[in-house]
């Protein structure tokens, strides 16, 4: 019913930049918070950045000052701009969004994208 499609993952050198995109489509009445998570092999999934429907943001300490998150509500799209990339940023990055399918629903459902690989290496 609702699908999140991610794009932008790539192989990049340390110090480089990438911009990830995630577009939500399908039966959507409204979108609440949107976020980016990442998971490296053998590690737990962690929150990277989050943006509310009012535009408030928060970031993991490890990416603060290097990453920015933004959203384009008419396109139901969230972006993650990643600068000054480090090898430890290597992970599968997942898009997350709270979505209300119908106006009479009182709660948002949590949706996840398929993940996109980001590899930072020389």
PDB file as gemmi writes it, atoms N, CA and C in Angstrom:
CRYST1    1.000    1.000    1.000  90.00  90.00  90.00 P 1                      
ATOM      1  N   UNK A   1       0.835  -1.208   0.000  1.00  0.00           N  
ATOM      2  CA  UNK A   1       0.000   0.000   0.000  1.00  0.00           C  
ATOM      3  C   UNK A   1       0.869   1.257   0.000  1.00  0.00           C  
ATOM      4  N   UNK A   2       1.853   1.294   0.862  1.00  0.00           N  
ATOM      5  CA  UNK A   2       2.820   2.381   0.907  1.00  0.00           C  
ATOM      6  C   UNK A   2       4.202   1.803   0.660  1.00  0.00           C  
ATOM      7  N   UNK A   3       4.975   2.494  -0.152  1.00  0.00           N  
ATOM      8  CA  UNK A   3       6.309   2.043  -0.496  1.00  0.00           C  
ATOM      9  C   UNK A   3       7.302   3.189  -0.359  1.00  0.00           C  
ATOM     10  N   UNK A   4       8.459   2.897   0.226  1.00  0.00           N  
ATOM     11  CA  UNK A   4       9.557   3.846   0.296  1.00  0.00           C  
ATOM     12  C   UNK A   4      10.665   3.354  -0.625  1.00  0.00           C  
ATOM     13  N   UNK A   5      11.082   4.196  -1.547  1.00  0.00           N  
ATOM     14  CA  UNK A   5      12.110   3.842  -2.516  1.00  0.00           C  
ATOM     15  C   UNK A   5      13.306   4.746  -2.324  1.00  0.00           C  
ATOM     16  N   UNK A   6      14.455   4.140  -2.035  1.00  0.00           N  
ATOM     17  CA  UNK A   6      15.679   4.868  -1.775  1.00  0.00           C  
ATOM     18  C   UNK A   6      16.586   4.855  -2.991  1.00  0.00           C  
ATOM     19  N   UNK A   7      17.451   5.857  -3.071  1.00  0.00           N  
ATOM     20  CA  UNK A   7      18.442   5.920  -4.128  1.00  0.00           C  
ATOM     21  C   UNK A   7      19.621   6.763  -3.657  1.00  0.00           C  
ATOM     22  N   UNK A   8      20.744   6.633  -4.335  1.00  0.00           N  
ATOM     23  CA  UNK A   8      21.900   7.473  -4.085  1.00  0.00           C  
ATOM     24  C   UNK A   8      23.087   6.791  -3.452  1.00  0.00           C  
ATOM     25  N   UNK A   9      22.922   5.567  -2.962  1.00  0.00           N  
ATOM     26  CA  UNK A   9      24.046   4.868  -2.371  1.00  0.00           C  
ATOM     27  C   UNK A   9      25.126   4.584  -3.402  1.00  0.00           C  
ATOM     28  N   UNK A  10      26.386   4.633  -2.964  1.00  0.00           N  
ATOM     29  CA  UNK A  10      27.492   4.481  -3.900  1.00  0.00           C  
ATOM     30  C   UNK A  10      28.777   4.204  -3.145  1.00  0.00           C  
ATOM     31  N   UNK A  11      29.829   3.926  -3.904  1.00  0.00           N  
ATOM     32  CA  UNK A  11      31.186   3.860  -3.378  1.00  0.00           C  
ATOM     33  C   UNK A  11      31.800   5.243  -3.489  1.00  0.00           C  
ATOM     34  N   UNK A  12      32.351   5.750  -2.387  1.00  0.00           N  
ATOM     35  CA  UNK A  12      32.915   7.093  -2.365  1.00  0.00           C  
ATOM     36  C   UNK A  12      34.202   7.080  -1.541  1.00  0.00           C  
ATOM     37  N   UNK A  13      35.118   7.960  -1.882  1.00  0.00           N  
ATOM     38  CA  UNK A  13      36.382   8.057  -1.154  1.00  0.00           C  
ATOM     39  C   UNK A  13      36.214   8.821   0.151  1.00  0.00           C  
ATOM     40  N   UNK A  14      37.055   8.529   1.154  1.00  0.00           N  
ATOM     41  CA  UNK A  14      37.008   9.323   2.384  1.00  0.00           C  
ATOM     42  C   UNK A  14      37.122  10.811   2.089  1.00  0.00           C  
ATOM     43  N   UNK A  15      36.315  11.598   2.788  1.00  0.00           N  
ATOM     44  CA  UNK A  15      36.263  13.028   2.557  1.00  0.00           C  
ATOM     45  C   UNK A  15      35.265  13.445   1.498  1.00  0.00           C  
ATOM     46  N   UNK A  16      34.713  12.489   0.783  1.00  0.00           N  
ATOM     47  CA  UNK A  16      33.755  12.783  -0.262  1.00  0.00           C  
ATOM     48  C   UNK A  16      32.354  13.003   0.260  1.00  0.00           C  
ATOM     49  N   UNK A  17      31.431  13.201  -0.674  1.00  0.00           N  
ATOM     50  CA  UNK A  17      30.040  13.494  -0.334  1.00  0.00           C  
ATOM     51  C   UNK A  17      29.085  12.620  -1.122  1.00  0.00           C  
ATOM     52  N   UNK A  18      27.933  12.361  -0.533  1.00  0.00           N  
ATOM     53  CA  UNK A  18      26.836  11.660  -1.182  1.00  0.00           C  
ATOM     54  C   UNK A  18      25.529  12.275  -0.740  1.00  0.00           C  
ATOM     55  N   UNK A  19      24.529  12.173  -1.598  1.00  0.00           N  
ATOM     56  CA  UNK A  19      23.185  12.627  -1.273  1.00  0.00           C  
ATOM     57  C   UNK A  19      22.213  11.472  -1.498  1.00  0.00           C  
ATOM     58  N   UNK A  20      21.590  11.017  -0.430  1.00  0.00           N  
ATOM     59  CA  UNK A  20      20.605   9.956  -0.503  1.00  0.00           C  
ATOM     60  C   UNK A  20      19.205  10.543  -0.607  1.00  0.00           C  
ATOM     61  N   UNK A  21      18.348   9.862  -1.349  1.00  0.00           N  
ATOM     62  CA  UNK A  21      16.962  10.273  -1.503  1.00  0.00           C  
ATOM     63  C   UNK A  21      16.041   9.110  -1.162  1.00  0.00           C  
ATOM     64  N   UNK A  22      14.874   9.427  -0.643  1.00  0.00           N  
ATOM     65  CA  UNK A  22      13.859   8.423  -0.347  1.00  0.00           C  
ATOM     66  C   UNK A  22      12.490   9.027  -0.612  1.00  0.00           C  
ATOM     67  N   UNK A  23      11.752   8.425  -1.527  1.00  0.00           N  
ATOM     68  CA  UNK A  23      10.430   8.904  -1.894  1.00  0.00           C  
ATOM     69  C   UNK A  23       9.363   7.910  -1.457  1.00  0.00           C  
ATOM     70  N   UNK A  24       8.349   8.407  -0.761  1.00  0.00           N  
ATOM     71  CA  UNK A  24       7.213   7.587  -0.360  1.00  0.00           C  
ATOM     72  C   UNK A  24       6.105   7.703  -1.397  1.00  0.00           C  
ATOM     73  N   UNK A  25       5.468   6.582  -1.700  1.00  0.00           N  
ATOM     74  CA  UNK A  25       4.381   6.583  -2.669  1.00  0.00           C  
ATOM     75  C   UNK A  25       3.313   5.584  -2.242  1.00  0.00           C  
ATOM     76  N   UNK A  26       2.135   5.702  -2.848  1.00  0.00           N  
ATOM     77  CA  UNK A  26       1.028   4.814  -2.541  1.00  0.00           C  
ATOM     78  C   UNK A  26      -0.100   5.529  -1.823  1.00  0.00           C  
ATOM     79  N   UNK A  27      -0.787   4.798  -0.945  1.00  0.00           N  
ATOM     80  CA  UNK A  27      -1.921   5.349  -0.203  1.00  0.00           C  
ATOM     81  C   UNK A  27      -1.392   6.169   0.974  1.00  0.00           C  
ATOM     82  N   UNK A  28      -1.267   7.481   0.762  1.00  0.00           N  
ATOM     83  CA  UNK A  28      -0.703   8.382   1.761  1.00  0.00           C  
ATOM     84  C   UNK A  28      -1.643   9.554   1.987  1.00  0.00           C  
ATOM     85  N   UNK A  29      -2.085   9.712   3.225  1.00  0.00           N  
ATOM     86  CA  UNK A  29      -2.834  10.902   3.602  1.00  0.00           C  
ATOM     87  C   UNK A  29      -1.895  11.959   4.167  1.00  0.00           C  
ATOM     88  N   UNK A  30      -1.009  11.553   5.056  1.00  0.00           N  
ATOM     89  CA  UNK A  30      -0.050  12.481   5.621  1.00  0.00           C  
ATOM     90  C   UNK A  30       1.183  11.726   6.084  1.00  0.00           C  
ATOM     91  N   UNK A  31       2.294  12.447   6.158  1.00  0.00           N  
ATOM     92  CA  UNK A  31       3.570  11.900   6.592  1.00  0.00           C  
ATOM     93  C   UNK A  31       4.020  12.651   7.836  1.00  0.00           C  
ATOM     94  N   UNK A  32       4.347  11.917   8.867  1.00  0.00           N  
ATOM     95  CA  UNK A  32       4.822  12.537  10.095  1.00  0.00           C  
ATOM     96  C   UNK A  32       6.347  12.667  10.032  1.00  0.00           C  
ATOM     97  N   UNK A  33       7.047  12.135  10.993  1.00  0.00           N  
ATOM     98  CA  UNK A  33       8.501  12.220  10.982  1.00  0.00           C  
ATOM     99  C   UNK A  33       9.096  11.300   9.918  1.00  0.00           C  
ATOM    100  N   UNK A  34      10.246  11.690   9.392  1.00  0.00           N  
ATOM    101  CA  UNK A  34      11.008  10.871   8.467  1.00  0.00           C  
ATOM    102  C   UNK A  34      12.435  10.795   9.001  1.00  0.00           C  
ATOM    103  N   UNK A  35      13.096   9.689   8.729  1.00  0.00           N  
ATOM    104  CA  UNK A  35      14.403   9.479   9.329  1.00  0.00           C  
ATOM    105  C   UNK A  35      15.271   8.588   8.458  1.00  0.00           C  
ATOM    106  N   UNK A  36      16.557   8.650   8.730  1.00  0.00           N  
ATOM    107  CA  UNK A  36      17.538   7.751   8.138  1.00  0.00           C  
ATOM    108  C   UNK A  36      18.214   6.949   9.237  1.00  0.00           C  
ATOM    109  N   UNK A  37      18.260   5.643   9.042  1.00  0.00           N  
ATOM    110  CA  UNK A  37      18.989   4.728   9.897  1.00  0.00           C  
ATOM    111  C   UNK A  37      20.096   4.073   9.081  1.00  0.00           C  
ATOM    112  N   UNK A  38      21.045   3.479   9.770  1.00  0.00           N  
ATOM    113  CA  UNK A  38      22.073   2.725   9.065  1.00  0.00           C  
ATOM    114  C   UNK A  38      22.452   1.496   9.876  1.00  0.00           C  
ATOM    115  N   UNK A  39      22.944   0.491   9.172  1.00  0.00           N  
ATOM    116  CA  UNK A  39      23.373  -0.736   9.812  1.00  0.00           C  
ATOM    117  C   UNK A  39      24.613  -1.275   9.106  1.00  0.00           C  
ATOM    118  N   UNK A  40      25.689  -1.378   9.856  1.00  0.00           N  
ATOM    119  CA  UNK A  40      26.916  -1.971   9.365  1.00  0.00           C  
ATOM    120  C   UNK A  40      26.906  -3.461   9.682  1.00  0.00           C  
ATOM    121  N   UNK A  41      27.648  -4.275   8.926  1.00  0.00           N  
ATOM    122  CA  UNK A  41      27.695  -5.708   9.186  1.00  0.00           C  
ATOM    123  C   UNK A  41      28.101  -6.012  10.623  1.00  0.00           C  
ATOM    124  N   UNK A  42      27.326  -6.872  11.290  1.00  0.00           N  
ATOM    125  CA  UNK A  42      27.621  -7.258  12.654  1.00  0.00           C  
ATOM    126  C   UNK A  42      27.234  -6.241  13.709  1.00  0.00           C  
ATOM    127  N   UNK A  43      26.600  -5.146  13.309  1.00  0.00           N  
ATOM    128  CA  UNK A  43      26.207  -4.109  14.254  1.00  0.00           C  
ATOM    129  C   UNK A  43      24.697  -3.889  14.224  1.00  0.00           C  
ATOM    130  N   UNK A  44      24.183  -3.292  15.288  1.00  0.00           N  
ATOM    131  CA  UNK A  44      22.768  -2.965  15.362  1.00  0.00           C  
ATOM    132  C   UNK A  44      22.442  -1.753  14.496  1.00  0.00           C  
ATOM    133  N   UNK A  45      21.206  -1.709  14.046  1.00  0.00           N  
ATOM    134  CA  UNK A  45      20.743  -0.551  13.307  1.00  0.00           C  
ATOM    135  C   UNK A  45      20.689   0.664  14.230  1.00  0.00           C  
ATOM    136  N   UNK A  46      21.168   1.799  13.738  1.00  0.00           N  
ATOM    137  CA  UNK A  46      21.205   3.002  14.541  1.00  0.00           C  
ATOM    138  C   UNK A  46      20.567   4.175  13.804  1.00  0.00           C  
ATOM    139  N   UNK A  47      19.998   5.081  14.566  1.00  0.00           N  
ATOM    140  CA  UNK A  47      19.430   6.296  14.006  1.00  0.00           C  
ATOM    141  C   UNK A  47      20.553   7.239  13.598  1.00  0.00           C  
ATOM    142  N   UNK A  48      20.491   7.728  12.369  1.00  0.00           N  
ATOM    143  CA  UNK A  48      21.468   8.675  11.853  1.00  0.00           C  
ATOM    144  C   UNK A  48      20.941  10.099  11.942  1.00  0.00           C  
ATOM    145  N   UNK A  49      19.745  10.311  11.431  1.00  0.00           N  
ATOM    146  CA  UNK A  49      19.150  11.640  11.416  1.00  0.00           C  
ATOM    147  C   UNK A  49      17.640  11.515  11.326  1.00  0.00           C  
ATOM    148  N   UNK A  50      16.949  12.501  11.861  1.00  0.00           N  
ATOM    149  CA  UNK A  50      15.498  12.493  11.884  1.00  0.00           C  
ATOM    150  C   UNK A  50      14.989  13.901  11.667  1.00  0.00           C  
ATOM    151  N   UNK A  51      13.870  14.019  10.962  1.00  0.00           N  
ATOM    152  CA  UNK A  51      13.243  15.315  10.752  1.00  0.00           C  
ATOM    153  C   UNK A  51      11.743  15.169  10.960  1.00  0.00           C  
ATOM    154  N   UNK A  52      11.164  16.044  11.771  1.00  0.00           N  
ATOM    155  CA  UNK A  52       9.742  15.997  12.056  1.00  0.00           C  
ATOM    156  C   UNK A  52       8.955  16.676  10.944  1.00  0.00           C  
ATOM    157  N   UNK A  53       7.632  16.586  11.042  1.00  0.00           N  
ATOM    158  CA  UNK A  53       6.790  17.249  10.054  1.00  0.00           C  
ATOM    159  C   UNK A  53       6.797  18.761  10.213  1.00  0.00           C  
ATOM    160  N   UNK A  54       7.374  19.258  11.304  1.00  0.00           N  
ATOM    161  CA  UNK A  54       7.532  20.685  11.514  1.00  0.00           C  
ATOM    162  C   UNK A  54       8.920  21.184  11.131  1.00  0.00           C  
ATOM    163  N   UNK A  55       9.795  20.275  10.740  1.00  0.00           N  
ATOM    164  CA  UNK A  55      11.123  20.656  10.305  1.00  0.00           C  
ATOM    165  C   UNK A  55      12.204  20.572  11.361  1.00  0.00           C  
ATOM    166  N   UNK A  56      11.867  20.141  12.567  1.00  0.00           N  
ATOM    167  CA  UNK A  56      12.881  19.961  13.598  1.00  0.00           C  
ATOM    168  C   UNK A  56      13.742  18.751  13.277  1.00  0.00           C  
ATOM    169  N   UNK A  57      15.031  18.849  13.562  1.00  0.00           N  
ATOM    170  CA  UNK A  57      15.964  17.780  13.221  1.00  0.00           C  
ATOM    171  C   UNK A  57      16.778  17.346  14.424  1.00  0.00           C  
ATOM    172  N   UNK A  58      17.266  16.118  14.377  1.00  0.00           N  
ATOM    173  CA  UNK A  58      18.252  15.649  15.326  1.00  0.00           C  
ATOM    174  C   UNK A  58      19.171  14.656  14.624  1.00  0.00           C  
ATOM    175  N   UNK A  59      20.398  14.568  15.123  1.00  0.00           N  
ATOM    176  CA  UNK A  59      21.433  13.766  14.487  1.00  0.00           C  
ATOM    177  C   UNK A  59      22.179  12.941  15.508  1.00  0.00           C  
ATOM    178  N   UNK A  60      22.687  11.814  15.049  1.00  0.00           N  
ATOM    179  CA  UNK A  60      23.619  11.056  15.866  1.00  0.00           C  
ATOM    180  C   UNK A  60      24.881  11.876  16.080  1.00  0.00           C  
ATOM    181  N   UNK A  61      25.478  11.746  17.258  1.00  0.00           N  
ATOM    182  CA  UNK A  61      26.691  12.506  17.557  1.00  0.00           C  
ATOM    183  C   UNK A  61      27.794  12.253  16.527  1.00  0.00           C  
ATOM    184  N   UNK A  62      27.860  11.045  16.012  1.00  0.00           N  
ATOM    185  CA  UNK A  62      28.919  10.670  15.091  1.00  0.00           C  
ATOM    186  C   UNK A  62      28.836  11.376  13.741  1.00  0.00           C  
ATOM    187  N   UNK A  63      27.666  11.916  13.396  1.00  0.00           N  
ATOM    188  CA  UNK A  63      27.497  12.566  12.103  1.00  0.00           C  
ATOM    189  C   UNK A  63      27.204  14.048  12.229  1.00  0.00           C  
ATOM    190  N   UNK A  64      27.057  14.538  13.439  1.00  0.00           N  
ATOM    191  CA  UNK A  64      26.718  15.932  13.670  1.00  0.00           C  
ATOM    192  C   UNK A  64      27.774  16.852  13.051  1.00  0.00           C  
ATOM    193  N   UNK A  65      27.313  17.834  12.295  1.00  0.00           N  
ATOM    194  CA  UNK A  65      28.211  18.754  11.629  1.00  0.00           C  
ATOM    195  C   UNK A  65      28.647  18.301  10.251  1.00  0.00           C  
ATOM    196  N   UNK A  66      28.394  17.043   9.909  1.00  0.00           N  
ATOM    197  CA  UNK A  66      28.775  16.508   8.609  1.00  0.00           C  
ATOM    198  C   UNK A  66      27.570  16.175   7.740  1.00  0.00           C  
ATOM    199  N   UNK A  67      26.487  15.716   8.363  1.00  0.00           N  
ATOM    200  CA  UNK A  67      25.287  15.310   7.636  1.00  0.00           C  
ATOM    201  C   UNK A  67      24.178  16.327   7.849  1.00  0.00           C  
ATOM    202  N   UNK A  68      23.319  16.466   6.862  1.00  0.00           N  
ATOM    203  CA  UNK A  68      22.099  17.245   7.006  1.00  0.00           C  
ATOM    204  C   UNK A  68      20.920  16.441   6.459  1.00  0.00           C  
ATOM    205  N   UNK A  69      19.756  16.652   7.045  1.00  0.00           N  
ATOM    206  CA  UNK A  69      18.543  15.992   6.587  1.00  0.00           C  
ATOM    207  C   UNK A  69      17.533  17.063   6.193  1.00  0.00           C  
ATOM    208  N   UNK A  70      16.791  16.801   5.128  1.00  0.00           N  
ATOM    209  CA  UNK A  70      15.781  17.734   4.665  1.00  0.00           C  
ATOM    210  C   UNK A  70      14.628  16.955   4.050  1.00  0.00           C  
ATOM    211  N   UNK A  71      13.521  17.632   3.820  1.00  0.00           N  
ATOM    212  CA  UNK A  71      12.358  16.969   3.232  1.00  0.00           C  
ATOM    213  C   UNK A  71      11.662  17.884   2.251  1.00  0.00           C  
ATOM    214  N   UNK A  72      11.017  17.267   1.277  1.00  0.00           N  
ATOM    215  CA  UNK A  72      10.219  17.960   0.277  1.00  0.00           C  
ATOM    216  C   UNK A  72       8.821  17.376   0.370  1.00  0.00           C  
ATOM    217  N   UNK A  73       7.953  18.029   1.118  1.00  0.00           N  
ATOM    218  CA  UNK A  73       6.643  17.455   1.420  1.00  0.00           C  
ATOM    219  C   UNK A  73       5.754  17.239   0.189  1.00  0.00           C  
ATOM    220  N   UNK A  74       5.721  18.166  -0.786  1.00  0.00           N  
ATOM    221  CA  UNK A  74       4.908  17.893  -1.974  1.00  0.00           C  
ATOM    222  C   UNK A  74       5.324  16.623  -2.709  1.00  0.00           C  
ATOM    223  N   UNK A  75       6.584  16.226  -2.580  1.00  0.00           N  
ATOM    224  CA  UNK A  75       7.083  15.015  -3.220  1.00  0.00           C  
ATOM    225  C   UNK A  75       7.169  13.832  -2.265  1.00  0.00           C  
ATOM    226  N   UNK A  76       6.772  14.026  -1.006  1.00  0.00           N  
ATOM    227  CA  UNK A  76       6.883  12.987   0.020  1.00  0.00           C  
ATOM    228  C   UNK A  76       8.279  12.360   0.025  1.00  0.00           C  
ATOM    229  N   UNK A  77       9.271  13.218  -0.003  1.00  0.00           N  
ATOM    230  CA  UNK A  77      10.649  12.781  -0.153  1.00  0.00           C  
ATOM    231  C   UNK A  77      11.517  13.342   0.966  1.00  0.00           C  
ATOM    232  N   UNK A  78      12.434  12.523   1.442  1.00  0.00           N  
ATOM    233  CA  UNK A  78      13.412  12.939   2.434  1.00  0.00           C  
ATOM    234  C   UNK A  78      14.808  12.726   1.857  1.00  0.00           C  
ATOM    235  N   UNK A  79      15.723  13.626   2.203  1.00  0.00           N  
ATOM    236  CA  UNK A  79      17.081  13.572   1.703  1.00  0.00           C  
ATOM    237  C   UNK A  79      18.072  13.504   2.864  1.00  0.00           C  
ATOM    238  N   UNK A  80      19.197  12.896   2.606  1.00  0.00           N  
ATOM    239  CA  UNK A  80      20.308  12.909   3.544  1.00  0.00           C  
ATOM    240  C   UNK A  80      21.555  13.341   2.786  1.00  0.00           C  
ATOM    241  N   UNK A  81      22.038  14.539   3.088  1.00  0.00           N  
ATOM    242  CA  UNK A  81      23.274  15.040   2.503  1.00  0.00           C  
ATOM    243  C   UNK A  81      24.422  14.658   3.423  1.00  0.00           C  
ATOM    244  N   UNK A  82      25.361  13.883   2.903  1.00  0.00           N  
ATOM    245  CA  UNK A  82      26.475  13.370   3.686  1.00  0.00           C  
ATOM    246  C   UNK A  82      27.767  13.973   3.156  1.00  0.00           C  
ATOM    247  N   UNK A  83      28.447  14.727   4.003  1.00  0.00           N  
ATOM    248  CA  UNK A  83      29.712  15.357   3.650  1.00  0.00           C  
ATOM    249  C   UNK A  83      30.828  14.828   4.547  1.00  0.00           C  
ATOM    250  N   UNK A  84      32.059  15.043   4.117  1.00  0.00           N  
ATOM    251  CA  UNK A  84      33.233  14.625   4.882  1.00  0.00           C  
ATOM    252  C   UNK A  84      33.117  13.176   5.335  1.00  0.00           C  
ATOM    253  N   UNK A  85      32.784  12.312   4.413  1.00  0.00           N  
ATOM    254  CA  UNK A  85      32.519  10.914   4.744  1.00  0.00           C  
ATOM    255  C   UNK A  85      33.764  10.204   5.247  1.00  0.00           C  
ATOM    256  N   UNK A  86      33.542   9.320   6.207  1.00  0.00           N  
ATOM    257  CA  UNK A  86      34.592   8.527   6.823  1.00  0.00           C  
ATOM    258  C   UNK A  86      34.336   7.047   6.578  1.00  0.00           C  
ATOM    259  N   UNK A  87      35.376   6.212   6.635  1.00  0.00           N  
ATOM    260  CA  UNK A  87      35.161   4.771   6.466  1.00  0.00           C  
ATOM    261  C   UNK A  87      34.131   4.201   7.431  1.00  0.00           C  
ATOM    262  N   UNK A  88      34.059   4.729   8.642  1.00  0.00           N  
ATOM    263  CA  UNK A  88      33.091   4.240   9.615  1.00  0.00           C  
ATOM    264  C   UNK A  88      31.648   4.586   9.271  1.00  0.00           C  
ATOM    265  N   UNK A  89      31.435   5.405   8.244  1.00  0.00           N  
ATOM    266  CA  UNK A  89      30.094   5.669   7.743  1.00  0.00           C  
ATOM    267  C   UNK A  89      29.594   4.559   6.828  1.00  0.00           C  
ATOM    268  N   UNK A  90      30.454   3.622   6.482  1.00  0.00           N  
ATOM    269  CA  UNK A  90      30.072   2.517   5.609  1.00  0.00           C  
ATOM    270  C   UNK A  90      28.967   1.689   6.256  1.00  0.00           C  
ATOM    271  N   UNK A  91      27.854   1.537   5.555  1.00  0.00           N  
ATOM    272  CA  UNK A  91      26.701   0.814   6.081  1.00  0.00           C  
ATOM    273  C   UNK A  91      25.613   0.762   5.020  1.00  0.00           C  
ATOM    274  N   UNK A  92      24.592  -0.032   5.291  1.00  0.00           N  
ATOM    275  CA  UNK A  92      23.354   0.052   4.536  1.00  0.00           C  
ATOM    276  C   UNK A  92      22.492   1.115   5.201  1.00  0.00           C  
ATOM    277  N   UNK A  93      22.047   2.075   4.424  1.00  0.00           N  
ATOM    278  CA  UNK A  93      21.246   3.175   4.937  1.00  0.00           C  
ATOM    279  C   UNK A  93      19.777   2.935   4.602  1.00  0.00           C  
ATOM    280  N   UNK A  94      18.929   3.037   5.620  1.00  0.00           N  
ATOM    281  CA  UNK A  94      17.510   2.767   5.485  1.00  0.00           C  
ATOM    282  C   UNK A  94      16.679   4.020   5.735  1.00  0.00           C  
ATOM    283  N   UNK A  95      15.706   4.230   4.891  1.00  0.00           N  
ATOM    284  CA  UNK A  95      14.741   5.303   5.064  1.00  0.00           C  
ATOM    285  C   UNK A  95      13.594   4.823   5.942  1.00  0.00           C  
ATOM    286  N   UNK A  96      13.103   5.693   6.802  1.00  0.00           N  
ATOM    287  CA  UNK A  96      11.994   5.377   7.691  1.00  0.00           C  
ATOM    288  C   UNK A  96      11.009   6.542   7.706  1.00  0.00           C  
ATOM    289  N   UNK A  97       9.717   6.230   7.742  1.00  0.00           N  
ATOM    290  CA  UNK A  97       8.708   7.279   7.788  1.00  0.00           C  
ATOM    291  C   UNK A  97       7.467   6.808   8.526  1.00  0.00           C  
ATOM    292  N   UNK A  98       6.861   7.710   9.279  1.00  0.00           N  
ATOM    293  CA  UNK A  98       5.567   7.471   9.885  1.00  0.00           C  
ATOM    294  C   UNK A  98       4.491   8.026   8.972  1.00  0.00           C  
ATOM    295  N   UNK A  99       3.591   7.160   8.502  1.00  0.00           N  
ATOM    296  CA  UNK A  99       2.626   7.533   7.472  1.00  0.00           C  
ATOM    297  C   UNK A  99       1.212   7.170   7.909  1.00  0.00           C  
ATOM    298  N   UNK A 100       0.296   8.102   7.708  1.00  0.00           N  
ATOM    299  CA  UNK A 100      -1.122   7.869   7.923  1.00  0.00           C  
ATOM    300  C   UNK A 100      -1.783   7.683   6.568  1.00  0.00           C  
ATOM    301  N   UNK A 101      -2.401   6.531   6.354  1.00  0.00           N  
ATOM    302  CA  UNK A 101      -2.980   6.206   5.057  1.00  0.00           C  
ATOM    303  C   UNK A 101      -4.331   6.877   4.809  1.00  0.00           C  
ATOM    304  N   UNK A 102      -5.130   7.041   5.876  1.00  0.00           N  
ATOM    305  CA  UNK A 102      -6.461   7.626   5.758  1.00  0.00           C  
ATOM    306  C   UNK A 102      -6.679   8.658   6.847  1.00  0.00           C  
ATOM    307  N   UNK A 103      -7.481   9.682   6.575  1.00  0.00           N  
ATOM    308  CA  UNK A 103      -7.650  10.764   7.554  1.00  0.00           C  
ATOM    309  C   UNK A 103      -8.321  10.333   8.853  1.00  0.00           C  
ATOM    310  N   UNK A 104      -9.074   9.236   8.846  1.00  0.00           N  
ATOM    311  CA  UNK A 104      -9.746   8.774  10.058  1.00  0.00           C  
ATOM    312  C   UNK A 104      -8.860   7.884  10.928  1.00  0.00           C  
ATOM    313  N   UNK A 105      -7.681   7.542  10.435  1.00  0.00           N  
ATOM    314  CA  UNK A 105      -6.738   6.802  11.261  1.00  0.00           C  
ATOM    315  C   UNK A 105      -6.148   7.722  12.317  1.00  0.00           C  
ATOM    316  N   UNK A 106      -6.048   7.220  13.542  1.00  0.00           N  
ATOM    317  CA  UNK A 106      -5.559   8.035  14.648  1.00  0.00           C  
ATOM    318  C   UNK A 106      -4.069   7.868  14.895  1.00  0.00           C  
ATOM    319  N   UNK A 107      -3.448   6.885  14.256  1.00  0.00           N  
ATOM    320  CA  UNK A 107      -2.038   6.620  14.465  1.00  0.00           C  
ATOM    321  C   UNK A 107      -1.311   6.510  13.135  1.00  0.00           C  
ATOM    322  N   UNK A 108      -0.024   6.818  13.167  1.00  0.00           N  
ATOM    323  CA  UNK A 108       0.833   6.655  12.005  1.00  0.00           C  
ATOM    324  C   UNK A 108       1.435   5.262  12.008  1.00  0.00           C  
ATOM    325  N   UNK A 109       1.564   4.677  10.829  1.00  0.00           N  
ATOM    326  CA  UNK A 109       2.243   3.399  10.671  1.00  0.00           C  
ATOM    327  C   UNK A 109       3.690   3.636  10.280  1.00  0.00           C  
ATOM    328  N   UNK A 110       4.549   2.758  10.741  1.00  0.00           N  
ATOM    329  CA  UNK A 110       5.977   2.870  10.505  1.00  0.00           C  
ATOM    330  C   UNK A 110       6.359   2.084   9.254  1.00  0.00           C  
ATOM    331  N   UNK A 111       6.980   2.760   8.282  1.00  0.00           N  
ATOM    332  CA  UNK A 111       7.397   2.128   7.040  1.00  0.00           C  
ATOM    333  C   UNK A 111       8.900   2.250   6.871  1.00  0.00           C  
ATOM    334  N   UNK A 112       9.463   1.257   6.187  1.00  0.00           N  
ATOM    335  CA  UNK A 112      10.902   1.202   5.938  1.00  0.00           C  
ATOM    336  C   UNK A 112      11.194   1.025   4.461  1.00  0.00           C  
ATOM    337  N   UNK A 113      12.276   1.640   4.010  1.00  0.00           N  
ATOM    338  CA  UNK A 113      12.766   1.408   2.669  1.00  0.00           C  
ATOM    339  C   UNK A 113      13.577   0.130   2.591  1.00  0.00           C  
ATOM    340  N   UNK A 114      14.020  -0.198   1.394  1.00  0.00           N  
ATOM    341  CA  UNK A 114      14.749  -1.447   1.166  1.00  0.00           C  
ATOM    342  C   UNK A 114      16.221  -1.358   1.550  1.00  0.00           C  
ATOM    343  N   UNK A 115      16.720  -0.158   1.722  1.00  0.00           N  
ATOM    344  CA  UNK A 115      18.112   0.057   2.064  1.00  0.00           C  
ATOM    345  C   UNK A 115      18.964   0.338   0.839  1.00  0.00           C  
ATOM    346  N   UNK A 116      19.961   1.178   1.014  1.00  0.00           N  
ATOM    347  CA  UNK A 116      20.907   1.482  -0.051  1.00  0.00           C  
ATOM    348  C   UNK A 116      22.322   1.470   0.529  1.00  0.00           C  
ATOM    349  N   UNK A 117      23.230   0.842  -0.188  1.00  0.00           N  
ATOM    350  CA  UNK A 117      24.589   0.630   0.314  1.00  0.00           C  
ATOM    351  C   UNK A 117      25.445   1.872   0.122  1.00  0.00           C  
ATOM    352  N   UNK A 118      26.083   2.304   1.196  1.00  0.00           N  
ATOM    353  CA  UNK A 118      27.077   3.373   1.151  1.00  0.00           C  
ATOM    354  C   UNK A 118      28.406   2.779   1.601  1.00  0.00           C  
ATOM    355  N   UNK A 119      29.402   2.877   0.742  1.00  0.00           N  
ATOM    356  CA  UNK A 119      30.728   2.369   1.063  1.00  0.00           C  
ATOM    357  C   UNK A 119      31.740   3.501   0.933  1.00  0.00           C  
ATOM    358  N   UNK A 120      32.458   3.769   2.013  1.00  0.00           N  
ATOM    359  CA  UNK A 120      33.473   4.816   2.042  1.00  0.00           C  
ATOM    360  C   UNK A 120      34.829   4.130   2.142  1.00  0.00           C  
ATOM    361  N   UNK A 121      35.588   4.184   1.064  1.00  0.00           N  
ATOM    362  CA  UNK A 121      36.850   3.452   1.004  1.00  0.00           C  
ATOM    363  C   UNK A 121      37.760   4.059  -0.051  1.00  0.00           C  
ATOM    364  N   UNK A 122      39.071   3.915   0.179  1.00  0.00           N  
ATOM    365  CA  UNK A 122      40.059   4.330  -0.804  1.00  0.00           C  
ATOM    366  C   UNK A 122      40.309   3.246  -1.839  1.00  0.00           C  
TER     367      UNK A 122                                                      
END                                                                             
